[in-house]
Amino acid sequence: MLTIRTFTFNPYQENTYLLYNEEGNALIIDPGMYGDKEQHEFLTFIENNQLRPNLLLNTHCHIDHVLGNHFIHEQFALLPQFHEGELPILIAVQNYAPQMGFRYDTSPIGETFLNDGDKITLDQDELEVILAPGHSPAHICFYSRAQKFLIGGDVLFRNSIGRTDLPGGNHQQLLDSIKKRLYTLPDDTIVYPGHGPSTTIGFEKNSNPFIQG
């Protein structure tokens, strides 16, 4: 069974997720730590709980979700895994980060890309990759069928949806992704988004002002 620990990092208040099991094996999703204090906070939790990170995953490659990729690679020798369609988005970060005032250590590029329907395993636990583009060209989410939770990135938020005015964004595509890929999950599925508090599929289907179930 996976335990989920949420860290809120960087000026964008991005949610970094650490998932770990009873054996102490862990995976990291969207590391957004920025600066020594946030890096120390993350490492301290890892050390205090004697965890061993085995995987580094990105839902998508906007700057706030990849700021910590280089740091995680340095600490644990992990390469990020994401959909290949996000590669231009990741490469672009190193060009615009300085213009936005960020010190950006360039993310390594993984040797393995993820596709819709892929299964990611951590010992006995499994996450399914769900392709949900619109916020970015090849955004993916990670779904636990057994524990009924979704690490959703910037697709669906509590009473909101991801922005689509960034390069590669497409508003109608995002609405289609939510309705056809996420709203088809069980209503009691907990959604852990890239920003803000968690929600559930059922709550958003009934109350989200941007897209109703």
Residue frames as a rotation matrix with the C-alpha (Angstrom) as fourth column:
MET 1
0.577 0.817 0.000 0.00
0.817 -0.577 0.000 0.00
0.000 0.000 -1.000 0.00
LEU 2
-0.318 -0.715 0.622 1.30
0.716 -0.612 -0.337 3.43
0.622 0.338 0.707 -0.91
THR 3
0.263 0.269 -0.926 1.51
0.788 -0.614 0.046 6.36
-0.557 -0.742 -0.374 1.49
ILE 4
0.259 -0.097 0.961 1.35
0.762 -0.591 -0.264 9.79
0.594 0.801 -0.079 -0.15
ARG 5
0.056 -0.310 -0.949 3.35
0.758 -0.605 0.243 12.72
-0.649 -0.733 0.202 1.24
THR 6
0.614 0.251 0.748 2.76
0.707 -0.597 -0.380 16.15
0.352 0.762 -0.544 -0.27
PHE 7
-0.287 -0.684 -0.671 5.35
0.737 -0.605 0.302 18.94
-0.612 -0.408 0.678 -0.31
THR 8
0.810 0.523 0.265 4.43
0.577 -0.631 -0.518 22.42
-0.104 0.573 -0.813 -1.56
PHE 9
-0.053 -0.986 -0.160 7.45
0.736 -0.147 0.661 24.00
-0.675 -0.082 0.734 -3.22
ASN 10
-0.684 -0.530 0.500 8.72
0.729 -0.476 0.493 26.99
-0.023 0.702 0.712 -5.22
PRO 11
-0.901 0.278 -0.332 7.07
-0.194 -0.945 -0.263 30.38
-0.387 -0.173 0.906 -5.91
TYR 12
-0.563 0.723 -0.401 4.29
-0.558 0.026 0.830 28.65
0.610 0.690 0.389 -7.88
GLN 13
-0.281 0.427 0.860 3.23
-0.861 0.285 -0.422 26.66
-0.425 -0.858 0.287 -4.78
GLU 14
0.035 0.181 -0.983 3.54
-0.767 0.636 0.089 23.43
0.641 0.750 0.161 -6.73
ASN 15
0.620 0.254 0.742 2.69
-0.699 0.609 0.375 20.09
-0.357 -0.751 0.555 -5.13
THR 16
-0.310 -0.756 -0.576 5.57
-0.793 0.540 -0.282 17.62
0.524 0.369 -0.767 -5.17
TYR 17
0.707 0.662 0.248 4.50
-0.698 0.596 0.397 14.07
0.115 -0.454 0.884 -4.33
LEU 18
-0.591 -0.806 -0.032 6.47
-0.761 0.570 -0.310 11.35
0.269 -0.159 -0.950 -2.60
LEU 19
0.613 0.783 -0.109 4.83
-0.728 0.613 0.308 7.92
0.307 -0.109 0.945 -2.65
TYR 20
-0.530 -0.847 -0.039 6.29
-0.735 0.482 -0.477 5.13
0.423 -0.224 -0.878 -0.53
ASN 21
0.406 0.664 -0.628 5.43
-0.300 0.746 0.594 1.65
0.863 -0.053 0.502 0.71
GLU 22
0.958 0.072 0.276 5.97
-0.286 0.251 0.925 -0.42
-0.003 -0.965 0.261 3.85
GLU 23
0.633 -0.772 0.062 9.35
0.774 0.633 -0.020 -1.63
-0.024 0.061 0.998 2.58
GLY 24
0.274 -0.519 -0.810 10.63
0.263 -0.769 0.582 1.94
-0.925 -0.373 -0.074 2.37
ASN 25
-0.624 -0.418 0.661 10.79
0.734 -0.023 0.678 2.03
-0.268 0.908 0.322 -1.43
ALA 26
0.087 0.594 -0.800 9.57
0.279 -0.785 -0.553 5.28
-0.956 -0.175 -0.234 -2.93
LEU 27
-0.235 -0.147 0.961 8.83
0.965 -0.158 0.212 7.18
0.120 0.976 0.179 -6.11
ILE 28
-0.470 -0.046 -0.881 8.93
0.317 -0.941 -0.120 10.93
-0.824 -0.335 0.457 -6.67
ILE 29
0.038 0.548 0.836 6.44
0.999 -0.038 -0.020 12.78
0.021 0.836 -0.549 -8.87
ASP 30
0.521 0.189 0.832 7.00
0.476 -0.874 -0.100 16.35
0.708 0.448 -0.545 -10.12
PRO 31
0.099 -0.549 -0.830 9.90
0.974 -0.116 0.193 17.48
-0.202 -0.828 0.524 -7.93
GLY 32
0.556 0.222 0.801 9.53
0.510 -0.852 -0.118 21.23
0.656 0.474 -0.587 -7.63
MET 33
0.624 -0.335 -0.706 11.94
0.659 -0.259 0.706 21.98
-0.419 -0.906 0.060 -4.80
TYR 34
0.493 -0.416 0.765 13.78
0.438 -0.641 -0.631 25.24
0.752 0.645 -0.134 -5.34
GLY 35
0.234 -0.510 0.828 16.67
-0.646 -0.718 -0.259 26.43
0.727 -0.474 -0.497 -3.19
ASP 36
-0.672 -0.699 -0.245 18.57
-0.276 0.542 -0.794 24.96
0.688 -0.465 -0.557 -0.27
LYS 37
-0.634 0.455 0.626 15.75
-0.721 -0.053 -0.691 25.15
-0.281 -0.889 0.362 2.28
GLU 38
0.451 0.879 -0.154 13.28
-0.871 0.396 -0.291 23.16
-0.195 0.265 0.944 0.19
GLN 39
0.192 -0.479 -0.856 15.92
-0.464 0.724 -0.510 20.66
0.865 0.495 -0.083 -0.88
HIS 40
-0.822 -0.524 0.224 16.88
-0.406 0.263 -0.875 20.15
0.400 -0.810 -0.429 2.76
GLU 41
-0.206 0.840 0.502 13.23
-0.896 0.045 -0.441 19.69
-0.393 -0.541 0.744 3.79
PHE 42
0.627 0.469 -0.623 12.78
-0.727 0.639 -0.250 16.96
0.281 0.610 0.741 1.21
LEU 43
-0.097 -0.769 -0.632 16.01
-0.290 0.629 -0.721 15.14
0.952 0.113 -0.285 2.00
THR 44
-0.744 -0.160 0.648 15.36
-0.656 -0.005 -0.755 15.29
0.124 -0.987 -0.101 5.73
PHE 45
0.278 0.915 0.292 12.00
-0.902 0.353 -0.248 13.56
-0.330 -0.194 0.924 5.29
ILE 46
0.569 -0.143 -0.810 13.64
-0.476 0.746 -0.466 10.87
0.671 0.651 0.356 3.12
GLU 47
-0.452 -0.873 -0.183 16.39
-0.282 0.335 -0.899 10.27
0.846 -0.355 -0.397 5.67
ASN 48
-0.588 0.252 0.768 14.16
-0.805 -0.090 -0.587 10.36
-0.079 -0.964 0.256 8.76
ASN 49
0.462 0.845 0.270 11.86
-0.760 0.534 -0.371 7.76
-0.458 -0.034 0.888 7.23
GLN 50
-0.378 -0.763 0.524 14.70
-0.336 0.641 0.690 5.69
-0.862 0.084 -0.499 5.77
LEU 51
0.697 0.709 0.102 13.21
-0.083 0.221 -0.972 5.77
-0.712 0.669 0.213 2.27
ARG 52
-0.492 -0.811 0.318 14.83
0.224 0.235 0.946 4.64
-0.841 0.536 0.067 -0.95
PRO 53
0.338 0.616 -0.712 13.60
-0.555 -0.481 -0.679 6.54
-0.760 0.624 0.179 -4.03
ASN 54
-0.265 -0.371 0.890 13.51
0.364 0.817 0.448 4.22
-0.893 0.442 -0.081 -7.04
LEU 55
-0.157 0.327 0.932 11.62
0.986 -0.010 0.169 6.24
0.064 0.945 -0.321 -9.66
LEU 56
-0.614 0.015 -0.789 11.31
0.114 -0.988 -0.107 9.86
-0.781 -0.155 0.605 -10.80
LEU 57
-0.268 0.649 0.712 8.15
0.960 0.243 0.140 10.72
-0.082 0.721 -0.688 -12.75
ASN 58
-0.888 0.091 -0.451 6.86
-0.091 -0.996 -0.022 13.95
-0.451 0.022 0.892 -14.33
THR 59
0.086 0.964 0.251 3.21
0.528 0.169 -0.832 14.53
-0.845 0.204 -0.495 -15.19
HIS 60
0.819 0.046 0.571 4.40
0.531 -0.438 -0.726 17.25
0.217 0.898 -0.383 -17.57
CYS 61
0.019 -0.995 -0.097 7.44
0.999 0.022 -0.030 19.46
0.032 -0.096 0.995 -18.03
HIS 62
0.645 0.168 0.746 6.50
0.153 -0.984 0.089 23.06
0.749 0.056 -0.660 -17.19
ILE 63
-0.170 -0.910 0.379 9.13
-0.238 -0.336 -0.911 24.79
0.956 -0.245 -0.160 -15.10
ASP 64
-0.024 0.183 0.983 7.41
-0.968 -0.250 0.023 24.50
0.250 -0.951 0.183 -11.72
HIS 65
0.867 0.421 0.267 7.16
-0.471 0.867 0.162 20.71
-0.163 -0.266 0.950 -12.05
VAL 66
0.774 -0.625 -0.100 10.76
0.469 0.672 -0.573 20.06
0.425 0.396 0.814 -13.13
LEU 67
0.606 -0.564 0.561 12.78
-0.596 -0.789 -0.149 22.53
0.526 -0.244 -0.815 -11.05
GLY 68
0.348 -0.446 0.825 13.97
-0.813 0.296 0.502 19.64
-0.468 -0.845 -0.260 -8.87
ASN 69
0.988 0.066 -0.138 14.72
-0.131 0.831 -0.541 17.08
0.079 0.553 0.830 -11.59
HIS 70
0.294 -0.955 -0.049 18.43
-0.251 -0.028 -0.968 17.87
0.922 0.297 -0.248 -11.61
PHE 71
-0.180 -0.323 0.929 18.62
-0.959 -0.155 -0.239 17.80
0.221 -0.934 -0.282 -7.80
ILE 72
0.631 0.485 0.605 16.86
-0.614 0.789 0.008 14.43
-0.474 -0.377 0.796 -7.59
HIS 73
0.881 -0.375 -0.290 19.16
-0.016 0.589 -0.808 13.04
0.474 0.716 0.513 -10.27
GLU 74
-0.020 -0.944 0.329 22.21
-0.546 -0.265 -0.795 14.22
0.838 -0.195 -0.510 -8.32
GLN 75
-0.130 0.013 0.991 20.97
-0.988 0.084 -0.131 12.78
-0.085 -0.996 0.002 -5.04
PHE 76
0.185 0.391 0.902 19.56
-0.450 0.849 -0.276 9.45
-0.873 -0.355 0.333 -6.19
ALA 77
-0.802 -0.591 -0.093 20.85
-0.312 0.282 0.907 8.91
-0.510 0.756 -0.411 -9.76
LEU 78
-0.129 0.851 0.509 17.29
0.601 0.475 -0.642 8.82
-0.789 0.224 -0.573 -11.08
LEU 79
-0.993 -0.096 0.065 16.36
0.106 -0.522 0.846 9.94
-0.048 0.847 0.529 -14.59
PRO 80
-0.432 0.892 -0.131 12.91
-0.528 -0.368 -0.765 11.48
-0.731 -0.261 0.630 -15.12
GLN 81
-0.831 0.310 0.462 10.23
0.536 0.671 0.513 9.54
-0.151 0.673 -0.724 -16.96
PHE 82
-0.232 0.773 -0.590 7.49
-0.257 -0.634 -0.730 11.41
-0.938 -0.018 0.346 -18.84
HIS 83
0.618 0.497 0.610 5.69
0.474 0.384 -0.793 11.27
-0.628 0.779 0.002 -22.18
GLU 84
-0.329 -0.834 0.443 7.95
0.864 -0.075 0.498 11.91
-0.382 0.547 0.745 -25.16
GLY 85
0.189 0.511 0.838 5.57
0.806 -0.569 0.165 14.64
0.561 0.644 -0.520 -26.34
GLU 86
0.949 0.135 -0.285 6.70
0.295 -0.701 0.650 16.76
-0.112 -0.701 -0.705 -23.40
LEU 87
0.160 -0.986 0.040 10.33
0.942 0.165 0.291 16.82
-0.294 -0.009 0.956 -24.54
PRO 88
-0.202 -0.245 0.948 10.06
0.632 -0.772 -0.065 20.21
0.748 0.586 0.311 -26.36
ILE 89
0.751 0.531 0.392 8.43
0.017 -0.609 0.793 21.68
0.660 -0.589 -0.466 -23.24
LEU 90
0.792 -0.515 -0.328 11.30
0.506 0.252 0.825 20.47
-0.342 -0.819 0.461 -21.05
ILE 91
-0.117 -0.891 0.438 13.98
0.993 -0.118 0.024 21.75
0.030 0.438 0.899 -23.43
ALA 92
0.166 0.266 0.949 12.30
0.425 -0.888 0.175 25.16
0.890 0.375 -0.261 -23.57
VAL 93
0.890 0.231 -0.394 12.60
0.445 -0.243 0.862 25.59
0.104 -0.942 -0.319 -19.78
GLN 94
0.115 -0.940 -0.320 16.35
0.880 -0.052 0.472 26.21
-0.461 -0.336 0.822 -19.93
ASN 95
-0.506 -0.272 0.818 15.75
0.727 -0.645 0.235 29.11
0.464 0.714 0.524 -22.32
TYR 96
0.117 0.653 0.748 12.97
0.098 -0.757 0.646 30.95
0.988 -0.002 -0.153 -20.47
ALA 97
0.517 0.082 -0.852 13.92
0.812 0.268 0.518 30.21
0.271 -0.960 0.072 -16.84
PRO 98
-0.529 -0.772 -0.353 16.59
0.840 -0.535 -0.088 32.97
-0.121 -0.343 0.931 -16.66
GLN 99
-0.675 0.338 0.656 14.13
0.132 -0.819 0.558 35.47
0.726 0.463 0.508 -18.13
MET 100
0.434 0.900 -0.030 11.76
0.095 -0.013 0.995 34.64
0.896 -0.435 -0.091 -15.27
GLY 101
0.209 -0.453 0.867 14.47
-0.838 -0.540 -0.081 35.09
0.504 -0.709 -0.492 -12.67
PHE 102
0.930 0.161 0.332 14.95
-0.316 0.811 0.492 31.39
-0.190 -0.562 0.805 -11.88
ARG 103
-0.280 -0.959 -0.032 18.25
-0.938 0.266 0.223 29.66
-0.205 0.093 -0.974 -11.34
TYR 104
0.765 0.643 0.045 17.60
-0.597 0.733 -0.326 26.47
-0.243 0.222 0.944 -13.27
ASP 105
-0.447 -0.836 0.319 19.90
-0.627 0.547 0.554 23.47
-0.638 0.048 -0.769 -13.22
THR 106
-0.230 0.396 -0.889 19.10
-0.942 0.138 0.305 21.70
0.244 0.908 0.342 -16.48
SER 107
0.434 0.501 0.748 17.05
-0.649 0.750 -0.126 18.55
-0.624 -0.431 0.651 -16.09
PRO 108
-0.788 -0.589 0.180 18.53
-0.329 0.650 0.686 15.35
-0.520 0.481 -0.705 -17.44
ILE 109
0.034 0.774 -0.632 16.54
-0.991 0.106 0.077 13.57
0.127 0.624 0.771 -20.14
GLY 110
0.136 0.097 0.986 15.41
-0.576 0.817 -0.001 10.07
-0.806 -0.568 0.167 -19.35
GLU 111
-0.855 -0.458 -0.243 16.06
-0.483 0.533 0.695 6.96
-0.189 0.711 -0.677 -21.38
THR 112
-0.740 0.668 0.079 12.48
0.673 0.738 0.052 5.71
-0.024 0.092 -0.995 -20.93
PHE 113
-0.820 0.562 0.110 9.32
-0.525 -0.814 0.250 7.51
0.230 0.147 0.962 -22.06
LEU 114
-0.731 0.632 0.258 5.84
0.164 0.529 -0.832 6.78
-0.663 -0.566 -0.490 -20.76
ASN 115
-0.859 0.498 -0.119 2.73
-0.223 -0.156 0.962 6.14
0.461 0.853 0.245 -22.86
ASP 116
-0.111 0.926 0.361 -0.98
-0.983 -0.157 0.099 5.94
0.148 -0.344 0.927 -22.22
GLY 117
0.778 0.549 -0.305 -1.87
-0.487 0.834 0.258 2.69
0.396 -0.053 0.917 -20.48
ASP 118
-0.174 -0.907 -0.385 1.65
-0.163 0.412 -0.897 1.93
0.971 -0.093 -0.219 -19.25
LYS 119
0.885 0.373 -0.277 1.90
0.172 0.291 0.941 0.32
0.432 -0.881 0.194 -15.82
ILE 120
-0.073 -0.887 0.455 4.42
-0.497 -0.363 -0.788 1.60
0.864 -0.284 -0.415 -13.29
THR 121
0.695 0.340 -0.634 5.23
0.253 0.709 0.658 -0.78
0.673 -0.618 0.407 -10.45
LEU 122
-0.210 -0.700 0.682 6.77
-0.757 -0.325 -0.567 -0.27
0.619 -0.635 -0.462 -7.05
ASP 123
-0.913 -0.126 0.388 6.99
-0.330 0.787 -0.521 -3.71
-0.240 -0.603 -0.760 -5.50
GLN 124
-0.644 0.712 0.279 3.35
0.697 0.697 -0.169 -4.86
-0.315 0.086 -0.945 -5.19
ASP 125
0.105 0.708 -0.699 1.84
0.257 -0.698 -0.668 -1.46
-0.961 -0.109 -0.255 -5.98
GLU 126
-0.469 -0.178 0.865 0.88
0.864 0.110 0.491 -0.30
-0.183 0.978 0.102 -9.46
LEU 127
-0.124 0.410 -0.904 0.13
-0.087 -0.912 -0.401 3.03
-0.989 0.029 0.148 -11.12
GLU 128
0.095 0.250 0.964 -1.49
0.918 0.353 -0.182 3.32
-0.385 0.902 -0.196 -14.52
VAL 129
-0.820 -0.427 -0.382 -0.52
0.222 -0.851 0.476 6.09
-0.528 0.305 0.792 -16.94
ILE 130
0.276 0.921 0.274 -3.46
0.825 -0.081 -0.559 8.13
-0.493 0.381 -0.782 -18.26
LEU 131
-0.764 -0.506 0.402 -2.74
0.645 -0.624 0.441 10.50
0.028 0.596 0.803 -21.14
ALA 132
0.354 0.883 -0.308 -4.68
0.888 -0.421 -0.185 13.75
-0.293 -0.208 -0.933 -20.53
PRO 133
-0.642 -0.695 0.323 -3.36
0.766 -0.602 0.226 16.54
0.037 0.393 0.919 -22.80
GLY 134
0.452 0.764 0.460 -4.62
0.738 -0.610 0.288 20.11
0.500 0.209 -0.840 -22.99
HIS 135
0.910 -0.266 -0.317 -2.72
0.051 -0.688 0.724 21.92
-0.411 -0.675 -0.613 -20.26
SER 136
-0.126 -0.932 -0.340 0.41
-0.723 -0.149 0.675 20.76
-0.679 0.331 -0.655 -22.05
PRO 137
-0.120 0.142 -0.983 0.83
-0.971 0.187 0.145 18.69
0.205 0.972 0.116 -25.23
ALA 138
-0.011 0.032 -0.999 1.34
-0.162 0.986 0.033 15.26
0.987 0.162 -0.006 -23.65
HIS 139
-0.338 -0.015 0.941 0.35
-0.912 -0.240 -0.332 15.64
0.230 -0.971 0.067 -20.00
ILE 140
-0.231 0.262 -0.937 -0.07
0.051 0.965 0.257 12.35
0.972 0.012 -0.236 -18.14
CYS 141
0.226 0.343 0.912 -1.68
-0.932 -0.196 0.305 11.39
0.284 -0.919 0.275 -14.83
PHE 142
-0.736 -0.508 -0.448 -0.90
-0.317 0.843 -0.435 8.45
0.598 -0.179 -0.781 -12.56
TYR 143
0.162 0.956 0.243 -3.83
-0.861 0.017 0.508 6.36
0.482 -0.291 0.826 -11.36
SER 144
-0.927 -0.325 0.187 -3.95
-0.374 0.769 -0.519 3.77
0.025 -0.551 -0.834 -8.59
ARG 145
-0.197 0.886 -0.420 -6.89
-0.424 0.309 0.851 1.50
0.884 0.346 0.315 -9.30
ALA 146
-0.232 0.048 -0.971 -6.37
0.624 0.773 -0.111 -0.41
0.746 -0.632 -0.210 -6.05
GLN 147
-0.583 -0.095 -0.807 -6.26
0.774 -0.367 -0.516 2.64
-0.247 -0.925 0.288 -3.76
LYS 148
0.336 0.828 0.449 -8.51
0.930 -0.368 -0.018 4.86
0.151 0.423 -0.893 -5.88
PHE 149
0.438 -0.203 -0.876 -6.31
0.191 -0.931 0.311 7.92
-0.878 -0.304 -0.369 -6.19
LEU 150
0.634 -0.212 0.744 -4.99
0.746 -0.086 -0.660 9.98
0.204 0.974 0.103 -9.08
ILE 151
-0.149 -0.700 -0.698 -1.84
0.474 -0.670 0.571 12.09
-0.868 -0.246 0.432 -9.17
GLY 152
0.501 0.711 0.494 -3.36
0.747 -0.065 -0.662 14.53
-0.438 0.700 -0.563 -11.62
GLY 153
-0.596 -0.748 0.293 -0.79
0.798 -0.509 0.322 17.25
-0.092 0.425 0.900 -12.30
ASP 154
-0.779 0.216 -0.588 -2.33
-0.098 -0.969 -0.225 20.42
-0.619 -0.118 0.777 -13.76
VAL 155
-0.824 0.556 0.113 -5.43
0.310 0.275 0.910 18.95
0.475 0.785 -0.398 -15.43
LEU 156
0.236 0.971 0.020 -8.14
0.279 -0.087 0.956 19.10
0.931 -0.220 -0.292 -12.76
PHE 157
-0.876 -0.458 0.154 -8.13
0.022 -0.356 -0.934 21.16
0.483 -0.815 0.322 -9.56
ARG 158
-0.472 0.732 -0.491 -10.64
0.818 0.156 -0.554 21.64
-0.329 -0.663 -0.672 -6.78
ASN 159
0.467 0.813 -0.347 -13.34
0.528 -0.571 -0.629 23.76
-0.709 0.111 -0.696 -8.45
SER 160
0.398 -0.369 -0.840 -10.97
-0.667 -0.745 0.011 24.65
-0.629 0.556 -0.543 -11.28
ILE 161
0.872 -0.204 0.446 -9.05
0.431 0.752 -0.499 23.30
-0.234 0.627 0.743 -14.28
GLY 162
-0.076 -0.996 -0.047 -5.57
0.743 -0.088 0.663 23.75
-0.665 0.015 0.747 -15.71
ARG 163
0.288 0.084 -0.954 -4.70
-0.357 -0.915 -0.189 26.87
-0.888 0.395 -0.234 -17.66
THR 164
0.406 -0.073 0.911 -4.36
0.715 0.645 -0.268 26.55
-0.568 0.760 0.315 -21.41
ASP 165
0.995 -0.015 -0.096 -2.68
-0.063 -0.851 -0.522 29.82
-0.074 0.526 -0.847 -22.37
LEU 166
0.185 -0.979 0.086 0.85
-0.473 -0.012 0.881 28.41
-0.861 -0.203 -0.466 -22.16
PRO 167
-0.248 -0.334 -0.909 2.69
-0.968 0.122 0.220 27.07
0.037 0.935 -0.354 -25.24
GLY 168
-0.887 -0.080 -0.455 1.18
-0.175 0.970 0.169 23.75
0.428 0.230 -0.874 -26.26
GLY 169
-0.751 0.656 0.079 -2.06
0.012 0.133 -0.991 24.36
-0.660 -0.743 -0.107 -24.37
ASN 170
-0.807 0.582 -0.099 -5.45
-0.123 -0.002 0.992 23.63
0.577 0.813 0.073 -25.92
HIS 171
-0.647 0.557 0.521 -8.65
-0.743 -0.307 -0.595 24.46
-0.171 -0.772 0.613 -24.05
GLN 172
0.386 0.862 -0.330 -11.02
-0.905 0.423 0.047 22.10
0.180 0.281 0.943 -25.83
GLN 173
0.020 -0.486 -0.874 -8.49
-0.197 0.855 -0.480 19.30
0.980 0.181 -0.078 -25.61
LEU 174
-0.903 -0.345 0.257 -8.24
-0.283 0.028 -0.959 19.85
0.323 -0.938 -0.123 -21.85
LEU 175
-0.205 0.915 0.348 -12.04
-0.941 -0.087 -0.326 19.71
-0.268 -0.394 0.879 -21.44
ASP 176
0.492 0.348 -0.798 -12.14
-0.654 0.753 -0.074 16.51
0.575 0.559 0.598 -23.49
SER 177
-0.453 -0.751 -0.481 -9.37
-0.142 0.594 -0.792 14.98
0.880 -0.290 -0.376 -21.36
ILE 178
-0.821 0.180 0.542 -11.25
-0.566 -0.123 -0.815 15.73
-0.080 -0.976 0.203 -18.16
LYS 179
0.127 0.991 0.048 -14.59
-0.956 0.136 -0.260 14.44
-0.264 -0.013 0.965 -19.40
LYS 180
0.669 0.203 -0.715 -13.36
-0.570 0.757 -0.319 11.37
0.477 0.621 0.622 -21.28
ARG 181
-0.049 -0.803 -0.594 -10.28
0.003 0.594 -0.804 10.32
0.999 -0.041 -0.027 -19.30
LEU 182
-0.914 -0.365 0.175 -10.83
-0.140 -0.119 -0.983 11.52
0.380 -0.923 0.057 -15.71
TYR 183
-0.361 0.852 0.380 -14.59
-0.925 -0.276 -0.260 11.77
-0.116 -0.445 0.888 -15.18
THR 184
0.358 0.441 -0.823 -14.85
-0.562 0.806 0.187 8.11
0.746 0.395 0.536 -16.21
LEU 185
-0.706 -0.612 -0.357 -12.95
-0.013 0.515 -0.857 7.10
0.708 -0.600 -0.372 -13.05
PRO 186
-0.076 0.701 -0.709 -14.94
0.876 0.386 0.289 6.11
0.476 -0.599 -0.644 -9.93
ASP 187
0.536 0.411 0.737 -16.53
0.128 -0.903 0.411 9.07
0.834 -0.126 -0.537 -8.15
ASP 188
0.992 -0.125 -0.029 -14.66
0.017 -0.097 0.995 8.31
-0.128 -0.987 -0.094 -4.91
THR 189
0.322 -0.924 0.205 -11.26
0.883 0.215 -0.417 8.58
0.341 0.315 0.886 -6.62
ILE 190
0.643 -0.210 -0.736 -9.15
0.362 -0.764 0.534 11.12
-0.675 -0.610 -0.415 -4.73
VAL 191
0.654 -0.415 0.632 -7.41
0.565 -0.288 -0.773 13.61
0.503 0.863 0.046 -7.02
TYR 192
0.373 -0.657 -0.655 -4.06
0.566 -0.397 0.722 14.98
-0.735 -0.640 0.224 -5.88
PRO 193
0.909 0.114 0.401 -3.45
0.406 -0.458 -0.790 17.99
0.094 0.881 -0.463 -8.15
GLY 194
0.044 -0.963 0.264 -0.33
0.834 -0.110 -0.541 19.91
0.550 0.244 0.798 -9.07
HIS 195
-0.836 -0.223 0.501 -1.49
-0.050 -0.879 -0.473 22.92
0.546 -0.421 0.724 -7.04
GLY 196
-0.254 0.792 0.556 -3.91
-0.862 -0.446 0.240 23.41
0.438 -0.418 0.796 -4.18
PRO 197
-0.329 0.183 0.926 -5.93
-0.751 0.544 -0.374 20.94
-0.572 -0.819 -0.042 -2.09
SER 198
-0.991 0.026 0.128 -7.04
0.084 0.881 0.465 17.46
-0.101 0.472 -0.876 -3.05
THR 199
-0.252 0.954 -0.160 -10.52
-0.933 -0.284 -0.219 16.74
-0.255 0.094 0.962 -4.33
THR 200
-0.433 0.140 0.891 -12.53
0.117 0.988 -0.099 13.82
-0.894 0.062 -0.444 -5.69
ILE 201
-0.970 0.107 0.218 -13.84
0.224 0.053 0.973 12.96
0.092 0.993 -0.076 -9.14
GLY 202
-0.203 0.976 -0.079 -17.41
0.949 0.216 0.229 12.93
0.241 -0.028 -0.970 -7.87
PHE 203
0.081 0.191 -0.978 -17.13
0.613 -0.784 -0.102 16.34
-0.786 -0.591 -0.181 -6.22
GLU 204
-0.711 -0.436 -0.552 -15.78
-0.121 -0.697 0.707 17.93
-0.693 0.569 0.443 -9.39
LYS 205
-0.828 0.468 0.310 -18.40
0.500 0.366 0.785 16.28
0.254 0.805 -0.537 -11.62
ASN 206
0.088 0.950 -0.300 -21.08
0.989 -0.046 0.144 17.87
0.123 -0.309 -0.943 -9.45
SER 207
0.659 0.223 -0.718 -19.59
0.547 -0.798 0.254 21.27
-0.516 -0.561 -0.647 -8.63
ASN 208
-0.437 -0.899 -0.041 -16.71
0.621 -0.334 0.709 22.26
-0.651 0.284 0.704 -10.93
PRO 209
0.315 0.673 -0.670 -17.89
0.000 -0.705 -0.709 25.46
-0.949 0.223 -0.222 -12.67
PHE 210
-0.296 -0.544 -0.785 -15.69
-0.775 -0.344 0.530 24.91
-0.559 0.765 -0.319 -15.72
ILE 211
-0.516 0.135 -0.846 -16.84
-0.610 0.635 0.474 21.43
0.601 0.761 -0.245 -16.68
GLN 212
-0.007 0.635 0.772 -19.74
-0.928 0.283 -0.241 19.40
-0.372 -0.718 0.588 -15.33
GLY 213
-0.844 -0.277 0.460 -20.01
-0.174 0.951 0.255 15.65
-0.508 0.135 -0.850 -15.46
